[in-house]
Amino acid sequence: MVNRHNKGFTIIEVVLVLAIAGLVFLMVFIALPALQAAQRDTQRRADVAIIIAAVKNYTKNNHGKAPPDSGSGSNILSSDEYGNWVAVLPSQPLKRYLVDLDPGNVTKVVAVRNLIEKNRTSLRYRIDNNGVAYHDVVSVVVGSKCPDLSSDTIQFINTGHRTDIAVVRFMERGYWYCQEV
């Protein structure tokens, strides 16, 4: 009698290996967007550090004077009481000090809101404007310190001191980040 022994895999073994491989790929594709968002938020924090250095250099080179207010875009003004990220133009005087900032990466606009210059008592920001979060905009608020960041709306209070400067942005993973100069 001839003894036949088939070499190879059974259909159950093949299906089991494919199922395990599918689960591994599924776990990777679920975790990948969160990992990418964390990397972009890390870059945003690094950009805030670069902007703080630029503000310090501007102040040093301009006899202690803080950067001027960027102004508002006349065609995109917000009608509500909140500061509107998009309505603020990029700061041209500060722009030349931002040589280390990678343009077009995660920070596209650096805007200055000078509460002292504009004689404002406070400035409020909310997380989004009409449902769109602006993660690519950084605001430099002159005349204020970092506020309480625990809610979706933050309010900067005018301290009256030109040396009080806060740099704030909203992170992609859903929280505010603020550093004082």
Backbone as CSV, one residue per row, in Angstrom:
resi,resn,N_x,N_y,N_z,CA_x,CA_y,CA_z,C_x,C_y,C_z
1,MET,0.804,-1.171,0.000,0.000,0.000,0.000,0.859,1.250,0.000
2,VAL,0.399,2.220,-0.769,1.121,3.477,-0.861,0.562,4.432,0.175
3,ASN,1.455,4.944,0.984,1.067,5.913,2.006,1.148,7.315,1.402
4,ARG,-0.005,7.996,1.313,-0.022,9.346,0.746,-0.133,10.361,1.855
5,HIS,0.784,11.277,1.856,0.747,12.354,2.847,0.790,13.667,2.084
6,ASN,-0.306,14.385,2.107,-0.382,15.666,1.396,0.314,16.755,2.201
7,LYS,1.141,17.484,1.507,1.805,18.608,2.151,1.082,19.884,1.765
8,GLY,0.943,20.789,2.735,0.274,22.065,2.476,-0.597,22.454,3.652
9,PHE,-1.355,23.524,3.435,-2.199,24.056,4.503,-3.654,23.715,4.230
10,THR,-4.378,23.509,5.295,-5.818,23.290,5.140,-6.484,24.651,4.949
11,ILE,-7.695,24.640,4.477,-8.430,25.881,4.238,-8.681,26.622,5.559
12,ILE,-8.867,25.910,6.626,-9.090,26.535,7.934,-7.836,27.274,8.399
13,GLU,-6.687,26.702,8.179,-5.430,27.373,8.557,-5.225,28.654,7.751
14,VAL,-5.528,28.620,6.479,-5.374,29.802,5.624,-6.335,30.901,6.060
15,VAL,-7.587,30.543,6.308,-8.589,31.533,6.744,-8.201,32.128,8.091
16,LEU,-7.695,31.303,8.993,-7.290,31.799,10.305,-6.134,32.803,10.195
17,VAL,-5.146,32.521,9.376,-4.019,33.440,9.166,-4.496,34.742,8.537
18,LEU,-5.365,34.660,7.555,-5.906,35.873,6.925,-6.722,36.710,7.903
19,ALA,-7.482,36.070,8.765,-8.278,36.795,9.754,-7.367,37.533,10.746
20,ILE,-6.327,36.882,11.188,-5.381,37.522,12.118,-4.677,38.689,11.435
21,ALA,-4.251,38.502,10.204,-3.598,39.592,9.462,-4.566,40.764,9.257
22,GLY,-5.820,40.462,8.968,-6.827,41.514,8.809,-7.030,42.302,10.084
23,LEU,-7.056,41.637,11.225,-7.196,42.329,12.511,-6.001,43.241,12.797
24,VAL,-4.812,42.767,12.477,-3.611,43.585,12.678,-3.676,44.842,11.808
25,PHE,-4.023,44.681,10.532,-4.137,45.843,9.638,-5.229,46.797,10.109
26,LEU,-6.354,46.271,10.574,-7.439,47.109,11.074,-6.985,47.930,12.277
27,MET,-6.254,47.312,13.190,-5.755,48.030,14.369,-4.787,49.130,13.960
28,VAL,-3.938,48.876,12.984,-2.986,49.883,12.512,-3.724,51.056,11.882
29,PHE,-4.712,50.791,11.040,-5.431,51.867,10.367,-6.314,52.664,11.320
30,ILE,-6.740,52.075,12.422,-7.506,52.818,13.428,-6.572,53.719,14.231
31,ALA,-5.386,53.245,14.561,-4.444,54.010,15.386,-3.685,55.063,14.591
32,LEU,-3.542,54.892,13.291,-2.730,55.795,12.470,-3.211,57.250,12.472
33,PRO,-4.501,57.551,12.280,-4.929,58.956,12.311,-4.671,59.640,13.654
34,ALA,-4.879,58.931,14.745,-4.615,59.511,16.061,-3.128,59.803,16.238
35,LEU,-2.293,58.922,15.749,-0.846,59.132,15.822,-0.426,60.335,14.976
36,GLN,-1.003,60.461,13.781,-0.685,61.600,12.919,-1.151,62.911,13.546
37,ALA,-2.331,62.927,14.173,-2.821,64.138,14.848,-1.898,64.510,16.001
38,ALA,-1.429,63.519,16.733,-0.497,63.792,17.837,0.807,64.388,17.314
39,GLN,1.291,63.891,16.176,2.518,64.440,15.586,2.307,65.891,15.133
40,ARG,1.146,66.190,14.541,0.873,67.571,14.118,0.747,68.499,15.325
41,ASP,0.132,68.013,16.418,0.044,68.832,17.629,1.423,69.081,18.239
42,THR,2.307,68.109,18.145,3.680,68.306,18.613,4.361,69.391,17.792
43,GLN,4.136,69.383,16.483,4.689,70.428,15.615,4.080,71.791,15.947
44,ARG,2.788,71.807,16.280,2.138,73.064,16.660,2.773,73.642,17.929
45,ARG,3.072,72.787,18.897,3.742,73.256,20.119,5.130,73.821,19.796
46,ALA,5.841,73.167,18.906,7.157,73.665,18.503,7.019,75.011,17.790
47,ASP,5.972,75.168,16.975,5.730,76.443,16.297,5.448,77.565,17.296
48,VAL,4.729,77.249,18.374,4.460,78.259,19.414,5.780,78.727,20.025
49,ALA,6.702,77.810,20.264,8.018,78.181,20.807,8.765,79.100,19.839
50,ILE,8.675,78.814,18.538,9.320,79.670,17.534,8.679,81.056,17.519
51,ILE,7.361,81.103,17.645,6.653,82.389,17.649,7.003,83.194,18.891
52,ILE,7.139,82.537,20.029,7.550,83.234,21.250,8.931,83.849,21.070
53,ALA,9.840,83.092,20.472,11.183,83.632,20.210,11.107,84.823,19.254
54,ALA,10.228,84.754,18.252,10.066,85.868,17.309,9.517,87.105,18.006
55,VAL,8.568,86.919,18.912,8.006,88.055,19.658,9.085,88.691,20.536
56,LYS,9.885,87.854,21.175,10.979,88.383,22.005,11.976,89.166,21.160
57,ASN,12.322,88.638,19.984,13.248,89.350,19.091,12.643,90.653,18.593
58,TYR,11.366,90.641,18.254,10.698,91.863,17.801,10.743,92.917,18.907
59,THR,10.388,92.502,20.116,10.363,93.427,21.253,11.755,93.982,21.533
60,LYS,12.769,93.129,21.472,14.145,93.561,21.714,14.607,94.554,20.648
61,ASN,14.267,94.310,19.406,14.709,95.171,18.312,13.875,96.434,18.142
62,ASN,12.766,96.544,18.870,11.891,97.708,18.757,11.736,98.424,20.097
63,HIS,12.832,98.489,20.848,12.908,99.250,22.108,11.823,98.850,23.104
64,GLY,11.561,97.552,23.218,10.601,97.045,24.194,9.150,97.156,23.762
65,LYS,8.908,97.606,22.563,7.547,97.780,22.063,7.008,96.436,21.556
66,ALA,5.777,96.097,21.937,5.150,94.848,21.507,4.691,94.961,20.057
67,PRO,4.509,93.839,19.374,4.034,93.899,17.988,2.670,94.584,17.889
68,PRO,2.434,95.337,16.811,1.144,96.016,16.652,0.035,95.039,16.266
69,ASP,-1.198,95.472,16.457,-2.356,94.664,16.108,-2.381,94.394,14.603
70,SER,-2.744,93.171,14.246,-2.779,92.798,12.830,-3.932,93.445,12.084
71,GLY,-4.987,93.799,12.796,-6.171,94.341,12.143,-7.117,93.232,11.763
72,SER,-8.227,93.620,11.175,-9.244,92.648,10.776,-9.451,92.715,9.278
73,GLY,-9.752,91.574,8.712,-10.060,91.520,7.286,-11.428,92.108,7.037
74,SER,-11.541,93.081,6.162,-12.811,93.778,5.971,-13.868,92.897,5.319
75,ASN,-13.466,91.893,4.575,-14.452,91.071,3.886,-14.859,89.824,4.663
76,ILE,-14.228,89.538,5.785,-14.574,88.342,6.556,-14.708,88.661,8.036
77,LEU,-15.407,89.717,8.369,-15.606,90.054,9.771,-16.700,89.182,10.373
78,SER,-16.500,88.785,11.621,-17.492,88.013,12.334,-18.485,88.964,12.991
79,SER,-19.742,88.572,13.031,-20.745,89.438,13.639,-21.029,89.078,15.089
80,ASP,-20.407,87.998,15.608,-20.676,87.632,16.994,-19.640,88.249,17.921
81,GLU,-19.794,87.969,19.220,-18.929,88.603,20.218,-17.572,87.922,20.365
82,TYR,-17.360,86.855,19.650,-16.117,86.109,19.768,-15.065,86.634,18.810
83,GLY,-13.818,86.482,19.188,-12.742,86.767,18.253,-12.783,85.718,17.159
84,ASN,-12.679,86.127,15.939,-12.801,85.208,14.820,-11.416,84.948,14.259
85,TRP,-10.991,83.699,14.266,-9.649,83.363,13.807,-9.396,83.851,12.386
86,VAL,-10.315,83.650,11.485,-10.108,83.973,10.084,-10.122,85.471,9.837
87,ALA,-10.868,86.236,10.651,-10.999,87.673,10.417,-9.711,88.434,10.725
88,VAL,-8.759,87.782,11.355,-7.524,88.458,11.726,-6.479,88.237,10.640
89,LEU,-5.921,89.312,10.158,-4.880,89.224,9.129,-3.557,88.778,9.737
90,PRO,-2.685,88.169,8.943,-1.354,87.824,9.453,-0.576,89.070,9.841
91,SER,0.236,88.948,10.862,1.056,90.070,11.329,2.239,90.266,10.395
92,GLN,2.236,91.361,9.665,3.348,91.652,8.755,4.619,92.054,9.513
93,PRO,4.538,92.911,10.564,5.771,93.263,11.279,6.458,92.064,11.943
94,LEU,5.659,91.101,12.401,6.218,89.922,13.073,6.721,88.891,12.072
95,LYS,6.215,88.941,10.853,6.515,87.933,9.844,8.012,87.799,9.569
96,ARG,8.726,88.900,9.537,10.160,88.817,9.211,10.982,88.158,10.311
97,TYR,10.411,88.038,11.519,11.105,87.365,12.623,10.783,85.868,12.662
98,LEU,9.898,85.422,11.805,9.462,84.029,11.813,10.184,83.203,10.751
99,VAL,11.466,83.387,10.639,12.240,82.696,9.602,12.326,81.189,9.840
100,ASP,12.229,80.750,11.090,12.335,79.323,11.394,11.008,78.587,11.260
101,LEU,9.922,79.320,11.056,8.609,78.700,10.957,8.439,78.117,9.555
102,ASP,8.102,76.850,9.490,7.928,76.173,8.204,6.602,76.606,7.592
103,PRO,6.634,77.432,6.544,5.382,77.941,5.981,4.556,76.824,5.343
104,GLY,3.256,76.866,5.607,2.363,75.891,5.005,2.340,74.540,5.677
105,ASN,3.066,74.385,6.770,3.050,73.092,7.445,1.806,73.015,8.324
106,VAL,1.900,73.275,9.612,0.720,73.257,10.480,0.357,74.651,10.978
107,THR,1.198,75.638,10.751,0.899,77.012,11.152,0.912,77.872,9.896
108,LYS,-0.258,78.377,9.534,-0.352,79.171,8.316,-0.459,80.665,8.602
109,VAL,-1.096,81.052,9.718,-1.298,82.463,10.032,-0.868,82.735,11.465
110,VAL,-0.040,83.749,11.638,0.308,84.240,12.974,-0.275,85.636,13.058
111,ALA,-1.279,85.809,13.930,-1.977,87.076,14.049,-1.713,87.693,15.412
112,VAL,-1.651,89.003,15.462,-1.445,89.719,16.723,-2.722,90.467,17.079
113,ARG,-3.175,90.274,18.309,-4.293,91.033,18.854,-3.720,91.856,20.002
114,ASN,-3.552,93.149,19.795,-2.973,94.028,20.801,-4.101,94.716,21.552
115,LEU,-4.433,94.194,22.750,-5.549,94.724,23.532,-5.291,96.144,24.004
116,ILE,-4.035,96.453,24.289,-3.689,97.795,24.781,-3.819,98.810,23.651
117,GLU,-3.259,98.471,22.505,-3.300,99.367,21.348,-4.733,99.611,20.882
118,LYS,-5.558,98.579,20.906,-6.949,98.696,20.456,-7.889,99.136,21.574
119,ASN,-7.340,99.324,22.791,-8.118,99.779,23.944,-9.325,98.866,24.210
120,ARG,-9.077,97.561,24.187,-10.120,96.576,24.460,-9.941,96.044,25.872
121,THR,-11.043,95.818,26.562,-10.963,95.290,27.924,-10.753,93.781,27.917
122,SER,-11.247,93.113,26.875,-11.082,91.666,26.819,-11.220,91.188,25.376
123,LEU,-10.881,89.925,25.188,-10.980,89.275,23.880,-11.369,87.834,24.124
124,ARG,-12.388,87.373,23.415,-12.857,86.002,23.596,-12.652,85.211,22.312
125,TYR,-12.229,83.968,22.478,-12.113,83.030,21.371,-12.942,81.796,21.693
126,ARG,-13.508,81.226,20.680,-14.157,79.928,20.855,-13.436,78.926,19.960
127,ILE,-13.709,77.667,20.185,-12.984,76.617,19.475,-13.164,76.735,17.973
128,ASP,-14.367,76.993,17.524,-14.579,77.015,16.082,-15.422,78.208,15.666
129,ASN,-15.464,78.413,14.385,-16.308,79.434,13.795,-17.161,78.740,12.743
130,ASN,-18.441,78.664,12.991,-19.376,77.981,12.090,-18.996,76.521,11.878
131,GLY,-18.545,75.874,12.938,-18.251,74.447,12.873,-16.892,74.085,12.309
132,VAL,-16.069,75.062,11.971,-14.749,74.787,11.412,-13.690,75.196,12.423
133,ALA,-12.895,74.250,12.876,-11.826,74.562,13.826,-10.617,75.066,13.060
134,TYR,-9.991,76.107,13.579,-8.836,76.687,12.911,-7.570,76.295,13.649
135,HIS,-7.011,75.152,13.256,-5.813,74.639,13.900,-4.550,75.255,13.325
136,ASP,-4.660,75.954,12.206,-3.471,76.478,11.537,-3.209,77.937,11.863
137,VAL,-3.952,78.511,12.831,-3.807,79.918,13.192,-3.308,80.035,14.628
138,VAL,-2.329,80.918,14.820,-1.818,81.212,16.160,-2.097,82.675,16.444
139,SER,-2.602,82.961,17.637,-2.835,84.347,18.032,-1.849,84.751,19.108
140,VAL,-1.241,85.917,18.900,-0.371,86.533,19.893,-1.210,87.640,20.523
141,VAL,-1.515,87.514,21.808,-2.374,88.476,22.487,-1.508,89.346,23.388
142,VAL,-1.376,90.623,23.007,-0.557,91.569,23.766,-1.442,92.231,24.815
143,GLY,-0.943,92.274,26.055,-1.679,92.894,27.144,-2.488,91.916,27.949
144,SER,-2.164,90.637,27.868,-2.906,89.625,28.609,-2.009,88.440,28.929
145,LYS,-2.416,87.712,29.946,-1.756,86.460,30.295,-2.635,85.309,29.823
146,CYS,-2.111,84.091,29.900,-2.890,82.929,29.486,-4.110,82.765,30.397
147,PRO,-5.299,82.598,29.797,-6.517,82.446,30.603,-6.742,80.993,31.008
148,ASP,-7.865,80.751,31.654,-8.288,79.398,31.973,-8.616,78.691,30.655
149,LEU,-8.015,77.544,30.419,-8.159,76.855,29.141,-9.090,75.648,29.209
150,SER,-9.909,75.565,30.249,-10.694,74.350,30.467,-12.005,74.297,29.684
151,SER,-12.414,75.373,29.032,-13.682,75.335,28.294,-13.437,75.573,26.806
152,ASP,-14.513,75.488,26.027,-14.357,75.685,24.591,-14.286,77.160,24.215
153,THR,-14.575,78.054,25.152,-14.428,79.496,24.946,-13.436,80.018,25.972
154,ILE,-12.451,80.775,25.515,-11.482,81.356,26.429,-11.539,82.872,26.324
155,GLN,-11.236,83.551,27.427,-11.312,85.007,27.454,-10.005,85.586,27.988
156,PHE,-9.413,86.470,27.186,-8.207,87.182,27.578,-8.640,88.515,28.190
157,ILE,-8.132,88.812,29.371,-8.447,90.061,30.061,-7.260,91.007,29.904
158,ASN,-7.538,92.255,29.549,-6.494,93.266,29.373,-5.883,93.598,30.735
159,THR,-4.599,93.307,30.877,-3.901,93.594,32.139,-3.347,95.012,32.164
160,GLY,-3.258,95.646,31.001,-2.701,96.990,30.921,-1.186,97.015,30.864
161,HIS,-0.554,95.851,30.884,0.902,95.772,30.837,1.351,95.288,29.463
162,ARG,2.167,96.071,28.805,2.651,95.710,27.469,3.576,94.492,27.503
163,THR,4.111,94.180,28.663,4.998,93.025,28.773,4.239,91.711,28.931
164,ASP,2.937,91.786,29.202,2.114,90.577,29.287,1.698,90.177,27.875
165,ILE,2.273,89.096,27.395,1.976,88.625,26.041,1.739,87.116,26.107
166,ALA,0.593,86.693,25.564,0.242,85.277,25.533,0.162,84.805,24.083
167,VAL,0.625,83.595,23.836,0.543,82.987,22.505,-0.375,81.773,22.645
168,VAL,-1.470,81.761,21.874,-2.484,80.717,22.024,-2.853,80.119,20.675
169,ARG,-3.202,78.837,20.733,-3.741,78.154,19.552,-4.567,76.975,20.009
170,PHE,-5.442,76.541,19.146,-6.266,75.369,19.436,-5.632,74.168,18.752
171,MET,-5.487,73.090,19.490,-4.844,71.891,18.976,-5.863,70.969,18.310
172,GLU,-5.385,70.186,17.391,-6.244,69.306,16.602,-6.961,68.262,17.453
173,ARG,-6.323,67.846,18.532,-6.940,66.818,19.373,-7.913,67.398,20.388
174,GLY,-8.281,68.686,20.228,-9.406,69.239,20.983,-9.089,69.975,22.267
175,TYR,-7.971,70.641,22.379,-7.679,71.413,23.574,-6.896,72.664,23.197
176,TRP,-6.950,73.673,24.089,-6.214,74.914,23.911,-4.782,74.739,24.405
177,TYR,-3.879,75.443,23.788,-2.482,75.475,24.234,-2.073,76.934,24.282
178,CYS,-1.571,77.376,25.422,-1.188,78.778,25.586,0.131,78.851,26.339
179,GLN,1.010,79.737,25.875,2.285,79.996,26.538,2.457,81.513,26.649
180,GLU,3.052,81.935,27.745,3.329,83.356,27.932,4.745,83.670,27.518
181,VAL,4.914,84.864,26.939,6.245,85.300,26.483,7.034,85.773,27.681
